[in-house]
Amino acid sequence: MLAALIPNVWFFAAATAVTYAADWHLHQRGSYLINRLGKVRAGLSIRFLLRQLMLILLLARLDLAEEPLFYTAVACFLLFYGLQAPHGALTTLIRLRRTMPVVTRNVDLHAVRIPDAPPGALLRRSAEKMLHLDIPAVAGILIAAGTGADLVGYAGIGLTLLLALLYLVALVPYVRRGRLVPSAPAVLKAVDSWLRAYQPTVVLYFSGSNESAYQGNMWLETMARVEGRPLIIMRERGLVPQLAESSVPVICVPAGTHLMNLDLSTVRVCLYPANVGKNIHILRVPTMKHVFIGHGDSDKLASVNPFSKVYDEVWTAGRAGRDRYALADVGVRDEDIVEVGRPQLEPIESWTGAVRNPVPTVLYAPTWEGWDDNPGNTSLLLAGENIVRRLLGADRPVRIIYKPHPFTGIRSAKAKAVNARIRTMLEKAAAERAAEPRWAKEAASSAAGRAAAQAEMARIEARIARLAATGRSGGDEAEESRVSLADPAREAEAAQLRAAWNDAYWRSFGWWEHRTVTGAQPRLYDCFNESDAMVSDISSVVSDFIASGKPYAVTDSAGLGAEEFKRQNTAVRAAVILSNGAEEVDALLAAVADPAADTLAETRRELKTYLLGPDEPTSMEQFNAAVRALAAKAEARNQGVVQRLGDQALAAPEAEAATSGAGTADPQAVAEADAAANPDVPDVPDAEGAVTGGTSPVR
């Protein structure tokens, strides 16, 4: 605006270029500022319109308001904005008509025709692309205003309008019926047909936020090995792309009404890794038994949530979980608790008693801040920087691997800031260590090996990407549902590649280099195997790490005192207890360096059995035995219901006889006779929640 008022064409051109670049950069980053601008009525369209209005103001201030170029520019921008409405309508219609009621993986939907998706270039960030087509017009008008070459301005205007029209024309073919996905009833019918053919028996039901994908991913390998015919049911579309590779069929059903109408009559066991509100949509099905398996086994309050009463059974890793519920007294009965071990822990390697590398590696894996401000939630806020500082300042060199919880900072700005400072501390320490002669010598001698590992990682990542690209590049979720079918050979190769990538990752940097690990890879258990000790908080991370037998420390962030902290939290009974000052870190490092100084080794072995169950039978064997037993209970229940309904049918003629002979039957009398004949059959809510008498509770 200042450049337009002065007026100065080239100042205006420079400012315009900056605004275009800034907008593009913010969109590329997915900046939160973009969302905020929209909230204060400075959204994408408004920003482009303001830029164009400033250009019109510039022309007026340059005394060009009576020139043909001025009127042509005004007409151009009016027409350009007139084309935004049909463009927005077309892209919205295509997206809506390309959205299926379900998203699937490893489910054969050949019964319905799912056409190829439109090219991603047409629909991805379509509004932003359409608006940026004004660049030729803006550039041409500025050049014309600055040089007097009006022809350039007209050419830019013509190019903008032509490109906008071509964009519209390119979208039109994709609104034809043949390019859209089938209707919701047709797709759901095909899914039901597949379910009847596949006849799933065990379901993993998962719902949550975008940050909670790990809660479902940790159970994928177990589901692939479970006895019966497994199925994964999800509720949020955004979580499907985050789901790890698996051969298990996946059905994502966002709408509760669609889920409640799926044919799940063959399912006997439903497993829940999280307590979320959407669980109610399948908890209402009586033909299957419902089990809370959680996404970790710890002394957190979430591990004894009173909501667990709604499930038929609660499965815990070991005896500790059973005792935890007994102490909490939240209404979960002891006979409904089953100890199944932790099948996910098989990849964790047992400690040999010696450090892996010349320099010991300590993993710092704090949990997140939680939903309240309880100081015991995480060590990050009060102790995190002290822990890292003391490890960095240890008498003998230590390598730190820092792996924060995926939720860190989503609620607390302070936790987010501490996390950032710790990462900065480690980056600075890594740079200082690299400059020291000893480490520089090590780096030089291993440079070739690290470079080879990095090249191997790039090659493996490229191959994994090719394996993952089951469909055309740019296909939408409907097309991916069509092509994402299980391929055992591809899955086996992908598993081998992931193992090779993990090995190359740890070789790609020095065994002395500090590292921050985020994202899905490497996994937490890979970090366990690479480390010689761990510092963490009260969470399932501690219970899982105990499977390794390695020394560990837990921070008493709430300042309870060591004895009270151990009394309240089973998993810390074999831990070095850290205060918020982290002065006790030296005891942990001593246990790593000298087995004679490891006074808690025997306690860790005993605690491992108590927390995670016995080594024999294996956790997977225990898990499958629990599935079989509960499936048998579900089957017995269903057969009992069928038998009772059969008895009801036999009793019905007697009730009819009691009301016959009196002319037209009195409805109230019939109802009373039916109730007398079947006193134990309750009214059953239908799918809409209304109560209907005599409805079969089996389906």
BELKABEL-V184891 format. One record per run of one state. SS is the DSSP state (H for helix, E for strand, L for the rest). FROM is the first residue (numbers start at 1). LEN is the number of residues. If there is no record, write none. Layout:
# BELKABEL-V184891
SS|FROM|LEN  SS|FROM|LEN
This chain:
# BELKABEL-V184891
L|1|1  H|2|5  L|7|2  H|9|21  L|30|2  H|32|8  L|40|4  H|44|18  L|62|6  H|68|30  L|98|4  E|102|4  L|106|14  H|120|4  L|124|2  H|126|7  L|133|2  H|135|13  L|148|2  H|150|26  L|176|1  H|177|3  L|180|4  H|184|15  L|199|3  E|202|5  L|207|3  H|210|8  L|218|2  H|220|6  L|226|4  E|230|5  L|235|2  H|237|4  L|241|8  E|249|5  L|254|2  H|256|5  L|261|8  E|269|4  L|273|4  H|277|7  L|284|5  E|289|4  L|293|8  H|301|4  L|305|1  H|306|5  L|311|2  E|313|4  L|317|2  H|319|10  L|329|5  H|334|3  E|337|3  L|340|3  H|343|5  L|348|12  E|360|6  L|366|14  H|380|13  L|393|5  E|398|5  L|403|10  H|413|23  L|436|1  H|437|32  L|469|8  H|477|7  L|484|4  H|488|20  L|508|7  E|515|2  L|517|7  H|524|7  L|531|2  E|533|4  L|537|3  H|540|9  L|549|2  E|551|5  L|556|6  H|562|7  L|569|1  H|570|3  L|573|3  E|576|3  L|579|6  H|585|9  L|594|1  H|595|3  L|598|3  H|601|12  L|613|6  H|619|41  L|660|7  H|667|11  L|678|6  E|684|2  L|686|5  E|691|2  L|693|7
